């Protein structure tokens, strides 16, 4: 599978998600598709077995960066959700 296609798919999923508009709750619950998850697991397996091509290594690196950014956004979203719940409880 072409590295650019899969990496593009992962990026496209995140971009589409963001473009639709988000809330802290939707960010906290966001997950990429099963196809992307399976591809990343395959790349990690290949990396552990030293069978990654240079293109696949680049693909994995891109995905890991994207995953890191999504995790940071999710962590911040969880904070906002907690703050909103605390504020709602205080106002009640």
Secondary structure, DSSP 8 states (H G I E B T S, - for coil): --HHHHHHHHHHHHHHHHHT---HHHHHH----HHHHHHHHHHHHHHHTT---HHHHHHHHHHHHHHHHHHHHHHHHHHHHHHHHHHHHHH-
